[in-house]
């Protein structure tokens, strides 16, 4: 009986030592976090993993979750296989190294298009374990135009003044906001005024957006009030800011404006300018509605 327990103990120790020496780890997924459309011709995502003393290792890539597999490779196999919705864009012969244990682990796309925006998951499996890591990649296009205007009020929007911001042909969907500069230059939501936001995506995923803020100058403090329009694509370094200043004189309440950017700004000194500004606003709004349809 003692011999039986000895053999059992030895077998247990062997299993433990084997499991301790086996290692399966994904070290990192290297590659860009974001790419501007037209800035480069290809995209490579490298799943750097370690598999020591592991058996039956398989590497798989997935797109936007674990339901859409797009790539598979078994180390030591000279061939990898592209699958799924992105198959035509994948170069399954691309080698990241000449080592047969790692050479086909990377995912290479032969072109860079907005359809590649999403989450890429590398999953490495063995007989006894698996490791998973995900990386987000954003393919973006900056706005082809971004404008900010100050103009007189009209019948559509309540208030005697209107701030209008307009951005066209941007993807993916950006964050587009209008702020009032507060104490110490902090940006605050213009809660006291009425803000209207229009978002018009088209079939290609390109967005046209506008923000209209109508306000009564009598509600502003005496002095200068700064209005700021900010356009950002989350997950990228793309950001644009435009601003205008509105001045209220404490003596005669005359109000003037001074631009902090290269925007075209209108003042109360010219009735013609206000009429043309209102017409421009109507045209921009109609244009946004046309894009929406």
Residue pairs with C-beta under 8 A, 6 or more apart in sequence:
18 53
19 128
21 52
21 53
22 52
22 53
22 54
22 126
22 128
22 129
23 50
23 51
23 52
23 53
23 54
24 49
24 50
24 51
24 52
24 54
24 57
24 124
24 126
24 128
24 129
24 130
24 131
25 49
25 50
25 51
25 131
26 47
26 48
26 49
26 122
26 124
26 131
26 132
26 133
27 48
27 49
27 50
28 48
28 133
29 45
29 46
29 47
29 48
29 120
29 122
29 133
29 134
29 135
30 45
30 46
30 48
31 43
31 44
31 45
31 46
31 135
31 137
32 43
32 137
33 135
33 136
33 137
33 138
33 235
33 236
34 137
34 138
34 139
34 140
34 233
34 235
34 236
34 237
34 238
35 43
35 112
35 137
35 138
35 139
35 140
36 140
36 141
36 142
36 238
37 112
37 113
37 114
37 139
37 140
37 141
39 112
40 112
41 111
41 112
42 108
42 109
42 110
42 111
42 112
43 108
43 109
43 112
43 116
43 137
44 94
44 96
44 106
44 107
44 108
44 109
45 61
45 106
45 107
45 108
45 120
45 122
45 135
45 137
46 96
46 105
46 106
46 107
47 59
47 61
47 105
47 106
47 107
47 122
47 124
47 133
48 105
49 59
49 105
49 122
49 124
49 131
51 57
51 75
51 101
51 124
51 126
54 126
54 127
54 128
54 129
55 126
55 127
55 128
56 125
56 126
56 127
57 74
57 75
57 124
57 125
57 126
58 72
58 73
58 74
58 124
58 125
58 126
59 72
59 73
59 74
59 75
59 105
59 122
59 123
59 124
60 69
60 71
60 72
60 122
60 123
60 124
60 125
61 69
61 70
61 71
61 72
61 107
61 120
61 121
61 122
61 123
62 68
62 69
62 70
62 120
62 121
62 123
63 70
63 84
63 85
63 86
63 118
63 119
63 120
63 121
64 118
64 119
65 119
65 121
66 121
66 123
68 84
68 85
69 83
69 84
70 82
70 83
70 84
70 85
70 86
70 87
70 90
70 107
71 80
71 81
71 82
71 83
71 90
71 92
71 107
72 80
72 81
72 83
73 80
73 81
73 104
73 105
75 100
75 101
75 102
75 105
76 100
76 101
77 104
78 100
79 92
79 104
80 92
80 93
80 104
81 92
82 90
82 92
86 109
86 115
86 116
89 109
89 110
89 111
89 113
89 115
89 116
90 107
90 108
90 109
90 110
91 108
91 109
91 110
92 104
94 104
94 106
94 108
95 103
95 104
96 102
96 103
96 104
96 105
96 106
97 103
107 120
109 116
112 139
113 139
114 139
114 140
114 141
114 171
114 172
114 204
114 205
115 139
116 137
116 139
117 137
117 138
117 139
117 140
117 172
118 136
118 137
119 134
119 135
119 136
119 137
120 134
120 135
120 136
120 137
121 132
121 133
121 134
122 132
122 133
122 134
122 135
123 130
123 131
123 132
124 130
124 131
124 132
136 235
138 172
138 233
138 235
138 236
140 170
140 171
140 172
140 233
140 236
140 238
141 169
141 170
141 171
141 206
142 170
142 233
142 238
142 240
143 167
143 168
143 169
143 170
143 174
143 231
143 240
144 168
144 169
144 170
145 166
145 167
145 168
145 169
146 165
146 166
146 167
146 168
146 229
146 231
146 240
146 242
147 165
147 166
147 167
147 242
147 263
147 264
148 163
148 164
148 165
148 166
148 227
148 229
148 242
148 243
148 244
148 261
148 263
149 163
149 164
149 165
149 166
149 244
149 263
149 264
149 265
149 266
149 277
149 280
149 281
150 161
150 162
150 163
150 164
150 227
150 244
150 246
150 257
150 265
150 266
151 161
151 162
151 164
151 266
151 274
151 277
151 278
151 280
151 281
152 160
152 161
152 162
152 266
152 268
152 274
152 277
152 278
153 159
153 160
153 161
153 162
153 214
154 162
154 278
154 281
154 282
157 194
157 196
157 212
157 214
158 194
158 214
159 193
159 194
159 214
159 215
159 216
160 215
160 216
160 217
161 214
161 215
161 216
161 217
161 246
162 212
162 213
162 214
162 215
162 281
163 178
163 211
163 212
163 213
163 215
163 227
163 229
163 244
164 210
164 211
164 212
164 213
164 281
164 284
165 176
165 178
165 210
165 211
165 212
165 229
165 242
166 209
166 210
166 284
166 288
167 174
167 176
167 207
167 208
167 209
167 210
167 231
168 208
168 291
169 206
169 207
169 208
170 206
170 207
170 208
170 209
170 231
170 233
171 204
171 205
171 206
171 207
172 205
172 207
172 233
173 199
173 201
173 207
174 207
174 209
174 231
174 232
174 233
174 234
175 230
175 231
175 232
175 233
175 234
176 197
176 209
176 211
176 229
176 230
176 231
176 232
177 211
177 229
177 230
178 190
178 195
178 211
178 213
178 227
178 228
178 229
178 230
179 187
179 188
179 189
179 190
179 227
179 228
179 229
179 230
180 187
180 188
180 189
180 190
180 225
180 226
180 227
180 228
181 187
181 188
181 225
181 226
181 227
181 228
181 243
182 188
187 228
187 230
190 213
190 215
190 227
192 215
192 219
193 213
193 214
193 215
193 219
194 213
194 214
194 215
195 211
195 212
195 213
196 211
196 212
196 213
196 214
197 209
197 210
197 211
197 212
198 209
198 210
198 211
198 212
198 285
198 288
198 289
198 292
199 207
199 208
199 209
200 207
200 208
200 209
200 288
200 289
200 291
200 292
201 207
202 208
202 291
208 287
208 288
208 291
208 292
209 288
210 284
210 285
210 288
211 229
212 281
212 285
213 227
217 246
217 248
217 255
220 246
220 248
221 248
222 248
222 249
222 250
223 247
223 248
223 250
224 245
224 246
224 247
224 248
225 245
225 246
225 247
225 248
226 243
226 244
226 245
226 246
226 260
227 243
227 244
227 245
227 246
228 241
228 242
228 243
229 241
229 242
229 243
230 239
230 240
230 241
231 239
231 240
231 241
232 238
232 239
232 240
233 239
241 261
242 261
242 263
243 259
243 260
243 261
244 257
244 258
244 259
244 260
244 261
244 263
244 265
245 257
245 258
245 259
245 260
246 255
246 257
247 255
247 256
247 257
247 258
248 255
249 255
249 256
254 268
255 268
256 267
256 268
256 269
257 265
257 266
257 267
258 265
259 265
266 273
266 274
266 277
267 273
268 274
